[in-house]
Amino acid sequence: MSFTVINPADTFLIEGGKLETLNFEYRLNGGLKWAEAKNPYKGCIKGKRLAENTWQIEVNVQVRMIDTTSDKETEKQVVINNKFSL
């Protein structure tokens, strides 16, 4: 998963139509399966700076994934709550 927040404050909340501005990408790769998604259509992403270059990030979004091996579209909820360093 990757996304870009330009000039974040010490905390941020991105939801609704702003989700489309994140350059969001999500990929699943395992064995013979490869699926990818871009820009969530529902949910939110929250962040809080803990220290220099360290963030607590909470993601709870819905994405439409395309299975590149079968061209089937599915929906997936992506939920993550963890600390990340840049």
C-alpha distances in whole Angstrom, upper triangle without the diagonal:
4,7,11,13,17,19,18,21,21,20,18,17,16,17,19,19,17,14,15,15,12,11,7,6,4,6,9,12,15,18,19,16,14,12,10,9,10,11,12,15,16,15,14,12,15,15,18,19,21,22,22,18,17,15,15,12,12,10,12,12,13,12,14,13,15,16,17,20,21,20,20,18,17,16,13,13,9,11,10,13,13,14,12,14,14
4,7,10,13,16,15,19,19,18,16,16,14,16,18,18,16,13,13,13,9,8,6,5,7,9,12,15,18,21,22,19,16,15,12,11,10,10,12,16,17,16,14,12,14,14,17,17,19,20,20,16,16,14,15,12,13,11,14,13,15,13,15,15,17,18,19,22,24,22,22,20,19,18,16,15,12,13,12,14,14,14,12,13,12
4,7,10,13,12,16,17,16,13,13,11,13,15,15,12,10,10,9,5,5,4,6,9,12,15,18,21,25,25,22,19,17,14,12,10,9,11,14,15,14,12,10,12,12,15,16,19,20,19,16,15,14,14,11,12,11,13,12,14,13,16,16,18,20,21,24,26,24,24,21,21,19,17,16,13,14,13,15,15,15,13,14,12
4,6,9,10,13,15,14,12,13,11,14,16,15,12,10,11,8,5,6,7,10,13,16,19,21,25,28,29,26,23,20,17,15,12,11,13,16,17,16,14,11,12,12,15,15,18,19,17,14,15,13,15,12,14,13,16,15,17,16,19,19,21,24,24,27,29,27,27,24,24,22,20,19,17,17,16,17,17,16,14,14,12
4,6,6,10,12,11,9,10,9,12,15,14,10,10,11,9,6,9,10,13,15,19,22,25,28,32,32,29,26,24,20,18,15,13,14,17,17,16,13,10,11,10,12,13,16,17,16,13,14,12,14,12,13,13,16,16,18,18,21,22,24,27,27,31,32,30,30,27,26,24,22,20,18,18,17,17,17,16,14,14,12
4,6,9,12,12,11,12,11,15,17,16,12,13,13,10,8,10,13,16,19,22,25,28,31,35,35,32,29,27,23,21,18,16,17,20,20,19,16,14,14,12,14,14,18,18,16,14,16,14,16,15,17,17,20,19,22,21,24,25,27,30,30,33,35,32,32,30,29,27,26,24,22,22,20,20,20,19,17,16,14
4,7,10,11,10,13,13,16,19,18,14,15,16,13,12,14,16,19,22,25,28,31,34,37,38,35,32,30,26,24,21,19,20,22,22,21,18,15,14,12,13,12,16,16,14,13,15,14,16,15,18,18,21,21,24,24,27,28,30,33,33,37,38,36,36,33,32,30,28,27,24,24,22,21,21,19,17,16,14
4,7,7,6,10,11,14,17,17,13,14,16,13,12,15,16,19,21,24,27,30,33,36,37,34,31,29,26,23,21,18,19,21,21,19,15,12,11,9,9,9,13,14,13,12,13,11,13,12,15,16,19,19,22,23,26,27,30,32,33,37,38,36,35,32,31,28,27,24,22,21,19,18,18,16,15,15,13
4,5,6,10,12,16,19,19,16,17,19,16,15,18,19,22,24,27,30,33,36,39,40,37,35,32,29,27,24,21,22,23,22,20,16,14,11,9,8,8,12,13,12,12,13,11,13,13,15,17,20,21,24,25,29,30,33,35,36,40,41,39,38,35,34,31,29,26,24,22,20,19,18,17,16,16,15
4,7,11,13,17,20,21,18,19,21,19,17,20,20,23,24,28,30,33,35,39,40,38,35,33,30,28,25,23,23,25,23,21,17,14,11,8,6,5,8,10,10,11,11,9,11,12,14,17,20,21,25,26,30,31,34,36,37,40,42,40,39,36,34,31,29,26,23,21,19,17,16,14,14,14,14
4,7,10,14,17,19,15,16,19,17,16,19,18,21,22,26,28,31,34,37,39,36,33,31,28,25,23,21,20,22,20,17,13,11,7,5,4,6,10,12,13,13,12,9,9,10,11,14,16,18,22,23,27,28,32,34,35,38,40,38,37,33,32,28,26,23,20,19,17,15,15,14,14,15,15
4,7,10,14,15,12,12,15,14,12,16,16,19,20,24,26,29,32,36,37,34,31,28,25,22,20,17,17,18,17,14,10,8,6,5,7,9,13,15,16,15,14,11,11,10,10,12,14,15,19,20,24,26,29,31,33,36,37,35,34,30,29,25,23,21,18,17,16,14,15,15,15,16,16
4,7,10,12,10,10,13,13,12,15,15,18,19,23,25,28,31,35,35,32,30,27,24,21,18,15,14,15,13,11,7,6,4,7,9,12,15,18,19,18,16,13,12,10,9,10,11,12,16,18,21,23,27,29,31,34,35,32,31,28,26,23,21,18,16,15,15,14,15,16,16,18,18
4,7,9,6,6,10,9,9,12,12,15,17,20,23,26,29,33,33,30,27,24,21,18,15,12,11,12,11,9,6,5,6,9,12,15,18,21,21,19,18,15,14,11,11,10,11,11,13,15,18,20,24,26,28,32,32,29,28,25,23,20,19,16,15,15,15,15,17,18,17,19,19
4,6,6,5,9,10,10,14,13,16,17,21,23,27,29,33,33,29,27,23,21,17,15,11,9,9,7,6,4,7,9,12,15,18,21,24,25,23,22,18,17,14,12,10,10,9,11,13,16,19,22,25,27,31,31,28,26,23,21,18,17,15,14,14,15,16,19,20,20,22,22
4,5,6,8,10,12,14,14,17,18,22,24,28,31,34,34,30,27,24,21,17,15,11,9,8,6,7,7,10,13,16,19,22,25,28,28,26,25,22,21,17,15,13,12,10,11,13,15,19,22,25,27,30,30,27,25,22,20,17,17,15,16,16,18,19,22,24,24,26,25
4,5,6,8,10,13,13,16,18,22,24,28,31,34,34,30,27,24,20,17,14,10,9,8,9,10,10,12,15,17,21,23,27,29,29,27,26,23,22,19,18,16,15,12,13,14,16,19,21,25,26,30,29,26,25,21,21,18,18,17,17,19,20,22,24,25,25,27,26
4,5,5,7,11,11,15,17,21,24,27,30,34,33,30,27,24,20,17,13,10,10,10,10,10,9,10,12,14,18,20,23,25,25,23,23,20,20,17,16,14,14,12,14,14,17,19,22,25,27,30,30,27,26,23,22,20,19,18,17,18,19,20,22,23,22,23,22
4,5,6,9,8,11,13,17,20,23,27,30,30,26,23,20,17,13,10,6,6,7,8,8,7,8,11,14,17,20,23,25,25,22,22,19,18,15,14,11,11,9,11,11,13,16,19,22,23,27,27,24,23,20,19,16,16,14,13,15,16,17,19,21,20,22,21
4,6,7,8,11,13,17,20,23,27,30,29,26,23,19,16,12,9,5,7,8,10,11,11,12,15,17,20,22,26,27,27,24,24,21,21,18,17,14,15,12,12,11,13,15,17,21,22,25,26,22,22,19,19,17,17,16,16,18,18,20,22,23,22,24,22
4,6,8,12,15,18,22,25,28,31,31,28,24,21,18,14,11,8,10,11,13,14,12,12,14,16,19,20,24,25,24,22,22,20,20,17,17,15,16,14,15,14,16,18,20,23,24,28,28,25,25,22,22,20,20,19,18,19,19,21,22,22,21,22,20
4,5,9,12,15,19,22,25,29,29,25,22,19,16,13,9,7,9,12,13,13,11,10,12,13,17,18,21,22,22,19,19,17,17,14,14,13,14,12,14,13,16,17,19,22,22,26,27,24,24,21,21,19,18,17,15,16,16,18,19,19,17,18,17
4,7,10,13,17,20,23,26,26,23,20,17,13,11,8,7,10,13,15,15,14,13,15,16,19,20,23,24,23,20,20,19,19,16,17,14,16,14,15,13,15,15,17,20,20,23,25,22,22,20,20,18,18,18,16,18,17,19,20,20,18,19,17
4,7,10,14,17,20,24,24,20,17,14,11,8,5,5,7,11,13,13,12,11,14,15,18,20,22,24,23,20,20,17,18,14,14,11,13,11,12,10,12,12,15,17,18,21,22,20,20,17,17,15,14,14,12,14,14,16,17,18,16,18,17
4,7,10,13,17,20,20,17,13,11,7,6,5,7,9,12,14,15,14,13,16,17,21,22,24,25,25,21,21,19,19,16,16,13,14,12,12,10,11,10,12,14,14,18,19,17,18,15,15,14,13,13,11,14,14,17,18,19,17,18,17
4,7,10,14,17,17,14,11,8,6,5,6,9,9,13,14,14,15,14,17,18,21,23,24,26,26,22,21,19,19,15,15,12,13,11,11,8,10,8,11,12,13,16,18,16,16,14,13,12,10,11,9,12,12,15,16,18,16,19,18
4,6,10,13,13,10,7,6,4,6,9,12,13,16,17,18,18,17,20,21,24,25,27,28,28,24,23,22,21,18,18,15,15,14,13,11,11,8,10,10,11,13,15,14,15,13,13,13,11,13,11,14,14,17,18,20,18,20,20
4,7,10,11,7,6,5,6,9,12,15,15,18,19,19,20,19,22,23,26,27,28,30,30,26,25,23,23,20,19,16,17,15,15,12,12,9,10,9,10,12,14,14,14,13,12,13,11,13,11,14,14,18,19,21,20,22,22
4,7,8,6,5,7,9,12,15,18,19,22,23,23,24,23,25,26,29,30,30,32,31,28,27,25,25,22,22,20,20,19,18,16,16,12,12,10,10,11,14,15,15,16,15,16,14,16,15,17,17,21,21,23,21,23,23
4,6,5,7,9,12,15,19,22,22,24,25,26,26,25,28,28,31,32,32,34,34,30,29,28,27,25,24,22,22,21,21,18,18,15,14,12,12,12,15,16,16,17,16,18,16,18,17,19,19,22,22,24,23,25,26
4,6,8,11,15,18,21,25,25,27,29,29,30,29,32,32,35,36,36,37,37,34,32,31,31,28,28,26,26,25,24,22,21,17,16,13,13,11,14,17,17,19,18,20,19,21,20,22,23,26,26,28,27,29,29
4,7,10,14,17,21,24,24,27,28,29,30,30,33,34,36,38,38,39,39,36,34,33,33,30,29,27,27,25,23,21,19,16,14,10,10,8,11,14,14,16,17,19,19,21,21,24,24,28,28,30,29,31,31
4,7,10,14,17,20,21,23,25,25,27,26,29,30,34,35,36,37,37,33,32,31,30,27,26,23,23,21,20,17,16,12,11,7,8,7,9,11,12,13,13,15,15,18,17,20,21,25,26,28,27,29,29
4,7,11,14,17,18,21,22,23,25,24,27,28,31,32,34,35,35,31,30,29,28,25,24,21,21,20,18,15,14,10,9,6,6,7,9,10,11,12,13,14,14,17,16,19,20,24,24,26,25,27,26
4,7,11,14,15,17,19,20,21,21,24,26,29,31,32,34,33,30,29,27,26,23,22,19,19,16,14,11,10,6,5,4,6,8,9,9,9,9,9,11,11,14,13,17,18,22,23,25,24,26,25
4,7,11,12,14,16,18,19,18,22,23,27,28,30,31,31,27,27,25,24,21,20,17,17,14,13,9,8,5,6,7,8,11,12,11,11,10,10,11,11,13,12,16,17,20,21,23,22,24,23
4,7,8,11,13,14,16,16,19,21,25,26,29,30,30,26,26,23,23,19,18,15,14,11,10,6,6,5,6,9,10,14,14,12,12,10,10,9,9,11,11,14,16,19,21,23,21,23,23
4,6,9,12,14,14,14,18,19,23,25,27,29,28,25,24,22,22,18,18,14,14,11,10,7,8,8,10,13,13,17,18,15,15,12,13,12,12,13,12,15,16,19,21,22,21,23,21
4,6,9,11,11,12,15,17,21,23,26,28,27,24,24,21,21,17,16,13,13,9,9,7,9,10,12,16,17,21,21,18,17,14,14,12,12,12,12,14,16,18,20,22,20,22,21
4,6,7,9,10,14,16,20,23,25,28,28,25,24,21,20,16,14,10,10,6,5,5,7,10,13,16,18,21,21,19,17,14,13,10,10,9,9,12,14,17,19,21,20,23,22
4,7,10,12,16,19,22,25,28,30,31,28,27,24,22,19,16,13,11,7,6,6,8,11,14,18,20,23,22,19,18,14,13,10,11,11,12,14,17,19,22,24,24,26,26
4,7,10,14,17,21,24,26,29,30,27,26,22,20,17,14,11,9,6,5,8,10,13,17,20,22,25,25,22,20,16,14,11,11,9,11,12,15,17,20,23,23,26,26
4,7,10,14,17,21,23,26,27,25,23,19,17,14,11,8,6,4,6,9,13,15,19,22,24,27,27,25,22,19,17,13,12,9,9,10,12,14,17,19,20,23,24
4,7,10,14,17,19,22,23,21,20,16,14,11,8,6,6,6,9,11,15,17,21,24,26,29,29,27,25,22,19,16,14,11,10,10,11,12,15,17,17,20,21
4,7,11,14,16,19,20,18,16,12,11,7,6,5,6,7,11,13,16,18,22,24,26,29,29,28,26,23,21,18,15,13,10,10,9,10,12,13,14,16,17
4,7,10,13,16,17,16,14,10,8,6,5,7,9,11,15,17,20,22,25,27,29,32,33,31,30,27,24,21,19,16,13,12,10,9,11,12,13,15,16
4,7,9,12,13,12,10,6,6,5,6,9,12,14,18,19,23,24,27,29,31,34,35,33,32,29,27,24,21,18,15,14,11,10,10,10,10,12,13
4,6,9,11,11,9,6,5,7,9,12,15,17,21,23,27,28,31,33,34,37,38,37,36,33,31,28,25,22,19,16,14,11,11,9,10,12,13
4,6,7,8,6,5,6,9,12,15,18,20,24,25,29,30,33,34,36,38,40,38,38,35,33,30,27,24,21,19,16,14,12,10,10,10,11
4,7,8,6,5,7,10,13,17,20,22,26,28,31,32,35,36,37,40,42,40,40,37,35,32,29,26,23,20,17,14,12,9,10,10,12
4,6,5,7,10,13,16,19,23,25,29,30,33,34,36,38,39,41,43,42,42,39,37,35,31,29,25,23,19,17,14,11,11,9,11
4,6,8,12,14,18,21,24,26,30,30,34,34,36,37,38,41,43,42,41,39,38,35,32,30,26,24,21,19,16,12,11,9,9
4,7,10,12,16,18,22,24,27,27,30,30,33,34,34,37,39,38,38,36,34,32,29,27,23,22,18,17,14,10,8,5,5
4,7,10,13,16,20,22,25,26,29,29,32,33,34,36,38,37,37,34,33,30,27,25,21,19,16,13,10,7,6,4,6
4,6,10,12,16,18,22,23,26,27,29,31,32,35,36,35,34,32,30,27,24,22,18,16,13,10,8,6,5,6,8
4,7,10,13,16,20,21,25,25,29,30,32,34,36,34,33,31,28,26,22,19,16,13,10,7,6,4,6,9,11
4,7,10,13,16,18,21,22,25,26,28,31,32,31,30,27,25,22,19,16,13,10,7,6,6,6,7,10,12
4,7,10,13,15,19,20,24,25,27,30,31,29,28,25,23,19,16,13,10,8,6,4,7,9,10,14,15
4,6,10,12,15,16,20,22,24,27,27,26,24,21,19,16,13,10,7,5,5,6,9,12,12,16,17
4,7,10,14,15,19,21,24,26,26,25,23,20,17,13,10,7,6,5,7,9,12,15,16,19,20
4,7,10,12,16,18,21,24,24,22,20,16,14,10,8,6,5,7,9,12,15,18,18,21,22
4,7,10,13,16,19,21,21,19,16,13,10,7,6,5,6,9,12,15,18,21,21,24,25
4,6,10,13,15,18,18,15,14,10,8,6,5,6,7,11,14,17,19,22,22,24,24
4,7,10,13,15,14,12,10,7,6,5,6,9,11,14,17,20,23,25,25,27,27
4,6,9,12,12,10,8,5,5,6,7,10,11,15,17,21,23,25,24,27,26
4,6,9,8,6,6,5,7,9,10,14,15,18,20,24,26,28,27,29,28
4,6,6,5,5,6,8,11,12,15,16,19,21,25,27,29,28,30,29
4,6,5,8,9,11,14,15,18,19,22,24,27,28,30,29,30,30
4,6,8,11,13,16,17,20,21,24,26,29,30,33,31,33,32
4,5,9,11,15,16,20,21,25,27,31,32,34,33,35,35
4,7,10,13,15,19,20,24,26,30,31,34,32,34,34
4,7,10,13,17,18,22,24,28,30,33,32,34,34
4,7,10,14,15,19,22,26,28,30,30,32,32
4,7,10,13,16,19,23,25,28,28,31,31
4,7,10,13,16,20,23,26,26,29,29
4,6,10,13,16,19,22,22,26,26
4,6,10,13,16,20,20,24,24
4,7,10,13,16,16,20,21
4,7,10,14,15,18,20
4,6,10,11,15,17
4,7,10,13,16
4,7,10,13
4,7,10
4,7
4
